[in-house]
Structure formats: structure tokens, C-alpha cells
Amino acid sequence: MFRLLLVLLLSTSAFADGPARVSSLAWLSGKWVHEAADGRSTESWIGPERGMMVASNLTFLADGTPIYEFLRIVETPEGFSYFASPNGRPPEEFKLKTLGDRRVVFENPAKEFPRRILYWRDGDALMARIEGTIKGEAKFEEWRFERK
């Protein structure tokens, strides 16, 4: 019995010290919609499966201007990274900064805005926020998505 407990304890601590896994973001999966006076955004996340999640975001501003973005989260030797391709541009990498229970923060210190990308659950809602600086001034944008 003692050996079994020792084996379980050692395997659990080895697992805890390993890199973060994309599978820990299952709470992000689904189709999410944010509606506000300044426009409507739909973000749909597929996965996690085999160390990856992918998403698309389609936003229509209040004046009808469309904005689209392709997103992916993939496992890396250090944990995982978030790659954003806004309006078809080449992907930019944001590395995992912190991971909590139904909360994740990605960061790219080389960028001014956005420098950080955050997702977290607030009850049944999915919250998303980007943060950084523009001309030396701290800025952020935040969205509250409802599952659709």
C-alpha cells in the first residue's frame, strides 16, 4: 500500500511540474457572441484536440465595417502559445504567461498593443481582453461573450 501511495505521489508531482497543456482550455470551446452598441463579434473555438485549438473571429462594427481574425493555440515545449492573424496578416505569437482555473493570459513583450491577451470565464460568459500601450498610454479593450 505504501509503495502505491509513493508511486502516485511521485507521478502526480512529476505531472504537475510538466508544461501546461492545451487540453486545460476546454472551457474556451464553443461559439461565443458579443453584442454592443459599437458592433457585434462572433468567436468560435474548436478543440482542444491533439494539442491544438483553432478559432475564427468575425466582427462587424456599428458602421458595418467587417473585421476578421484567425486564431490558434498550440502546444510548445514550454507550454503553449496563442497565434493571432488579424485580417489575414501573418500570425503573431503570444506566449503563455499565466494559467489558472478557467483563466489564461498570453503575452508578447515585443508588441505595444496588444501586448497581452486574456480569456476567462465569468459564470456562463466568456470574457476576453487585450491590453497594452498606445503612444505610452495604457489601453485595453474588453468583450463579454455569451454562448450561442
C-alpha positions in Angstrom: 0.0 0.0 0.0 2.8 2.4 0.9 4.5 1.8 -2.4 1.3 2.5 -4.3 0.9 5.8 -2.5 4.5 6.7 -3.1 4.2 6.0 -6.9 1.0 8.0 -7.1 2.6 10.9 -5.2 5.7 10.9 -7.4 3.8 10.6 -10.7 1.4 13.4 -9.6 4.2 15.8 -8.8 6.0 15.0 -12.0 2.9 15.7 -13.9 2.3 19.0 -12.0 5.8 20.2 -13.0 5.3 19.4 -16.7 4.4 22.0 -19.3 0.8 23.3 -19.4 -1.4 21.5 -21.9 -3.9 23.0 -24.4 -6.5 20.5 -23.0 -6.7 22.7 -19.9 -8.6 25.2 -22.1 -11.6 23.1 -22.9 -13.7 25.8 -21.2 -12.9 28.1 -24.1 -14.6 25.8 -26.7 -17.8 26.8 -28.5 -19.4 29.6 -30.3 -19.5 32.9 -28.5 -21.2 36.2 -29.4 -20.7 39.7 -28.1 -23.3 42.3 -28.9 -23.0 46.0 -28.0 -23.7 49.4 -29.4 -20.3 49.6 -31.1 -20.9 46.3 -33.0 -21.2 42.5 -32.9 -18.4 39.9 -32.6 -18.7 36.2 -33.1 -15.8 34.0 -32.0 -15.9 30.2 -32.5 -13.3 27.9 -30.8 -12.8 24.3 -31.9 -10.9 21.8 -29.8 -8.9 21.1 -27.8 -7.6 18.1 -29.7 -4.1 16.8 -30.1 -2.5 19.8 -28.6 -4.3 22.5 -30.6 -7.4 24.8 -30.6 -8.4 26.9 -33.6 -10.8 29.8 -33.9 -12.2 32.4 -36.1 -13.5 35.8 -35.1 -15.9 37.9 -37.2 -16.7 41.4 -36.1 -19.0 44.0 -37.7 -18.6 47.5 -36.3 -21.6 49.6 -35.8 -21.0 51.3 -39.2 -20.9 47.9 -40.9 -17.1 47.6 -41.3 -16.0 44.0 -41.1 -13.0 42.7 -39.2 -11.9 39.1 -39.2 -9.2 37.1 -37.4 -7.9 33.6 -37.4 -6.6 32.3 -34.1 -4.9 29.2 -32.8 -3.4 27.9 -29.6 -0.8 25.2 -30.0 1.4 23.3 -27.6 5.1 24.2 -27.4 8.0 22.7 -25.4 7.4 25.4 -22.7 3.6 25.0 -22.6 1.5 26.6 -25.3 1.2 29.8 -27.4 -1.6 31.8 -28.9 -1.2 32.9 -32.6 -3.4 35.7 -34.0 -3.7 36.6 -37.7 -5.9 39.7 -37.8 -7.4 40.5 -41.2 -5.3 37.9 -42.9 -1.9 39.2 -41.7 0.9 36.8 -40.8 0.4 35.2 -37.4 1.9 36.9 -34.3 2.8 34.7 -31.3 1.8 35.4 -27.7 3.3 33.0 -25.2 1.5 31.6 -22.2 2.1 34.0 -19.3 -0.3 32.6 -16.6 -2.8 29.8 -16.5 -5.4 29.5 -13.8 -8.7 27.8 -13.3 -10.8 29.0 -16.3 -8.4 31.9 -16.9 -5.4 32.3 -19.3 -3.1 35.2 -20.1 -0.8 35.3 -23.2 1.9 37.9 -23.7 4.2 39.3 -26.4 6.5 41.8 -24.7 7.9 43.0 -28.1 4.5 44.5 -29.0 2.9 47.6 -27.7 -0.7 46.9 -28.5 -1.9 44.4 -27.8 0.8 43.2 -25.5 -1.4 40.8 -23.5 -4.4 38.7 -24.5 -6.6 37.4 -21.7 -9.5 35.0 -21.6 -11.5 34.0 -18.6 -14.9 32.6 -17.7 -17.4 34.7 -15.7 -20.1 32.3 -14.9 -21.6 31.2 -18.2 -20.0 34.1 -20.1 -16.6 34.2 -21.8 -14.6 37.3 -21.2 -11.8 38.5 -23.5 -9.5 41.4 -23.1 -6.5 42.9 -24.9 -4.1 45.2 -23.1 -1.0 47.3 -23.9 0.1 50.8 -24.6 -0.5 53.3 -27.4 1.8 56.3 -27.5 2.9 55.5 -24.0 -0.6 55.4 -22.6 -2.1 52.2 -21.1 -5.1 51.0 -23.2 -7.4 48.0 -23.2 -10.4 46.6 -25.0 -12.8 44.1 -23.4 -15.6 41.8 -24.6 -18.3 39.8 -22.8 -19.3 36.8 -25.0 -22.4 34.7 -24.5 -22.6 31.1 -25.7 -24.7 30.7 -28.8 
